[in-house]
Amino acid sequence: MTNSSIGMGEQDRSEREKFENELKAILKASDDANILLRVIGSLAFQMHCPKFGYLQAAMGRAYTDIDFGAYSKQSRQITEMMTKMGYVDNREVYIASEGERAIFDKPGTGLHVDIFYEKLDFCHAIYWKDRLEVDSPTIPLTELLLEKMQIVQINEKDIIDTIMLLLEHPLGETDHETINIKFAAQLCANEWGLWRTTTMNLDKVKQLAQHYTQLTDEQKSKVISQVDEIVARLNSEPKPLAWRIRDRVGDRVKWYKEVDEV
């Protein structure tokens, strides 16, 4: 885990409300314009964890931006909507990413919006195809989990968000208020690297959760249980020949992409 302080630090209620209220305004505008936007990042975990969302503030997990997943076919509509709301489009990011990412800033407010088209592509690619319609207003819980677990140099903020998710939601084979570990296992069986990074980070979540004084012993045990069940399911999923061959190589060959900071 890296020692990055990004996304960590005390944040008063008014500052948190600034992000939360702006998120609501953007979602309303997108609904009015018939644009499909799904929340990702810290605010998505907050929205989907009404019982344990308090842990973000308690553990010093701050909001830094507002993130969405979207389909590229609506990129022009999204840019028009954001412009009407007072945001300035960073065209360099959109061009450099070949249309896979857009960044908007609202001058004088400290508000920053990041939109990922078709996929979240950092250390590994998490695709949105046919999945943004599954849940609302966030991406499905499985993708929320993998959004964090696919980061090789995982940060404390990612650990905290994951702990919240595991405490709040059961594991199962559906997407309705459930972490669909069947789907996660299938994705990891299709890519050895995603399996390697995900299982590596789940172990970090399990270990680090034990050191948070903000968690009760019962909550720490729940995190351990959830992690153990997920890892067991990922490992038991039948793997194709290509996966098994790559597994023999293991960590001797790099299995992930480096994350470039914008």
C-alpha positions in Angstrom: 0.0 0.0 0.0 1.3 3.5 -0.8 1.6 6.2 1.8 -0.3 8.7 -0.4 -2.4 11.2 1.6 -4.7 11.9 -1.4 -8.3 11.5 -0.2 -7.3 11.5 3.4 -7.6 14.3 6.0 -10.1 16.0 8.2 -13.1 17.5 6.3 -15.8 19.5 8.0 -19.5 18.8 7.4 -20.0 21.9 5.2 -17.2 20.8 2.8 -18.6 17.3 2.6 -22.1 18.7 1.9 -20.7 20.8 -0.9 -19.7 17.7 -2.8 -22.8 15.8 -1.8 -25.2 18.6 -2.9 -23.3 19.1 -6.2 -23.6 15.4 -6.9 -27.3 15.5 -6.4 -27.6 18.5 -8.7 -25.6 16.7 -11.5 -27.7 13.6 -11.1 -30.9 15.6 -11.4 -29.6 17.4 -14.5 -28.6 14.1 -16.1 -32.0 12.6 -15.4 -33.7 15.6 -16.8 -31.6 15.3 -20.0 -32.0 11.5 -20.2 -28.3 11.0 -19.7 -27.1 7.8 -18.0 -24.5 8.7 -15.4 -23.5 6.3 -12.6 -21.5 7.4 -9.6 -18.2 5.8 -8.8 -15.5 6.7 -6.2 -15.9 7.9 -2.6 -19.4 9.4 -3.1 -20.7 6.1 -4.6 -19.6 4.2 -1.5 -21.2 6.9 0.7 -24.5 6.6 -1.2 -24.5 2.8 -1.2 -23.5 2.5 2.5 -26.2 4.3 4.5 -25.5 2.3 7.6 -21.7 2.4 7.6 -21.1 5.6 5.5 -20.2 7.4 8.7 -16.9 5.6 8.7 -15.5 7.8 6.0 -15.5 10.9 8.1 -14.6 8.9 11.2 -11.5 7.5 9.6 -10.5 10.7 7.9 -11.5 9.7 4.4 -12.2 13.0 2.5 -14.0 13.8 -0.7 -11.7 15.2 -3.4 -13.8 15.0 -6.6 -17.0 13.6 -8.1 -16.6 10.6 -10.4 -18.9 9.0 -12.9 -19.1 6.1 -15.3 -20.9 6.7 -18.6 -21.2 5.6 -22.2 -19.2 7.4 -24.8 -22.3 7.7 -27.1 -23.5 10.4 -24.7 -20.2 12.2 -24.4 -21.4 15.3 -26.3 -24.6 15.5 -24.3 -22.6 15.2 -21.1 -20.2 18.0 -22.1 -23.2 20.3 -23.0 -24.8 19.6 -19.6 -21.7 20.2 -17.6 -21.0 23.4 -19.5 -24.5 24.7 -18.7 -23.8 23.9 -15.0 -20.7 26.2 -15.1 -18.0 23.6 -15.6 -15.0 24.0 -17.9 -14.0 21.0 -20.0 -10.3 19.9 -20.0 -10.1 19.0 -23.6 -6.5 17.9 -23.4 -7.5 15.0 -21.1 -10.3 13.9 -23.4 -8.1 14.0 -26.5 -5.1 12.3 -24.8 -7.3 9.5 -23.5 -8.9 9.1 -27.0 -12.3 9.9 -25.6 -12.1 7.5 -22.7 -12.0 10.1 -20.0 -13.3 13.6 -19.4 -12.4 16.1 -16.7 -14.5 19.1 -15.8 -13.7 21.9 -13.3 -16.0 24.5 -11.8 -13.9 27.7 -11.4 -13.8 29.2 -7.9 -15.5 26.3 -6.2 -12.9 23.5 -5.8 -15.3 21.2 -7.5 -13.8 18.7 -10.0 -15.7 16.1 -12.0 -14.1 13.0 -13.6 -16.1 10.9 -16.1 -14.9 7.5 -17.4 -16.4 6.4 -20.7 -17.0 2.7 -21.3 -14.5 1.5 -18.6 -12.4 2.3 -15.7 -8.9 1.6 -16.9 -6.1 1.9 -14.4 -4.0 -1.1 -13.4 -6.7 -3.3 -15.0 -9.8 -2.5 -17.1 -13.2 -2.7 -15.6 -15.8 -2.4 -18.4 -19.2 -0.8 -18.1 -20.8 -2.5 -21.1 -24.4 -3.5 -20.2 -23.7 -2.9 -16.5 -24.6 0.8 -16.0 -28.2 -0.1 -16.3 -28.0 -2.7 -13.5 -27.9 -0.3 -10.6 -28.6 3.3 -9.8 -27.4 5.9 -9.0 -24.0 4.1 -8.7 -22.3 1.4 -10.7 -23.1 -2.1 -9.4 -21.6 -3.2 -6.1 -19.3 -5.7 -7.7 -17.7 -3.0 -9.9 -17.4 -0.7 -6.8 -15.4 -3.5 -5.1 -13.2 -4.1 -8.2 -12.8 -0.4 -8.7 -10.7 -0.4 -5.6 -9.2 -3.9 -5.7 -7.7 -3.4 -9.2 -5.3 -0.7 -7.9 -1.9 -2.3 -7.4 -0.5 0.6 -5.3 -3.7 0.7 -3.2 -4.2 3.7 -0.9 -5.7 4.0 2.6 -8.8 5.7 1.2 -9.4 2.6 -1.0 -9.1 0.3 2.0 -11.6 2.4 4.0 -14.2 2.5 1.2 -13.8 -1.3 0.8 -14.3 -1.9 4.5 -17.5 0.1 4.4 -18.8 -1.9 1.4 -18.0 -5.3 3.0 -19.7 -4.3 6.3 -22.8 -3.0 4.5 -23.6 -5.6 1.9 -24.0 -9.4 1.7 -22.3 -11.6 -0.8 -24.2 -13.5 -3.4 -24.9 -14.2 -7.1 -27.2 -11.2 -7.9 -26.7 -7.5 -8.1 -29.6 -6.2 -6.0 -27.9 -4.6 -2.9 -25.5 -7.6 -3.1 -21.9 -8.0 -4.0 -22.1 -10.4 -6.9 -19.1 -12.6 -6.3 -20.1 -15.0 -9.1 -19.6 -12.2 -11.6 -16.4 -11.1 -9.9 -15.1 -14.6 -10.1 -15.9 -14.8 -13.8 -14.0 -11.6 -14.5 -11.0 -12.8 -12.5 -11.1 -16.2 -14.3 -10.8 -14.3 -17.6 -7.7 -12.3 -16.5 -5.0 -13.7 -14.3 -3.7 -10.3 -13.5 -7.0 -9.0 -12.2 -7.3 -12.1 -10.0 -3.7 -11.6 -8.7 -4.2 -7.9 -7.9 -7.7 -8.4 -6.4 -6.7 -11.3 -4.1 -3.6 -9.4 -3.1 -5.6 -6.3 -2.1 -8.3 -8.3 -0.4 -5.6 -9.7 1.9 -4.4 -6.2 2.6 -8.0 -5.1 3.5 -8.3 -8.1 5.8 -5.0 -7.3 7.6 -5.4 -3.5 7.8 -8.9 -3.6 9.1 -7.7 -5.1 12.3 -5.8 -2.0 13.2 -8.6 0.6 13.0 -9.8 1.6 16.4 -13.0 3.0 14.8 -14.1 -0.6 14.1 -15.6 -2.9 16.8 -14.3 -6.5 17.2 -17.5 -7.7 15.6 -17.0 -5.5 12.6 -13.4 -6.6 12.2 -14.5 -10.2 12.3 -17.2 -9.4 9.6 -14.5 -8.0 7.3 -12.4 -11.1 7.7 -15.3 -13.4 7.0 -16.4 -11.4 3.9 -12.8 -11.3 2.5 -12.3 -15.1 3.1 -15.5 -15.9 1.4 -14.7 -13.7 -1.6 -11.2 -15.1 -2.0 -12.5 -18.7 -1.8 -15.0 -18.0 -4.5 -12.5 -16.4 -6.8 -10.1 -19.3 -6.3 -12.7 -22.0 -6.9 -14.0 -20.6 -10.2 -12.9 -22.9 -13.0 -10.0 -21.3 -14.9 -9.2 -21.7 -18.7 -5.9 -23.1 -19.9 -4.5 -19.6 -20.7 -5.1 -18.5 -17.1 -3.4 -21.7 -15.7 -0.4 -21.2 -17.9 -0.1 -17.6 -16.8 -0.4 -18.7 -13.2 2.7 -20.8 -13.6 4.7 -17.7 -14.5 3.3 -15.8 -11.5 4.8 -12.5 -10.3 8.0 -13.1 -12.3 6.4 -11.1 -15.2 4.6 -7.9 -14.6 0.8 -8.4 -14.6 -0.5 -4.8 -14.5 -0.4 -1.4 -16.1 1.2 1.6 -14.3 -1.3 4.3 -13.4 -0.5 7.6 -15.0 -1.5 10.6 -13.0 -3.5 13.3 -14.9 
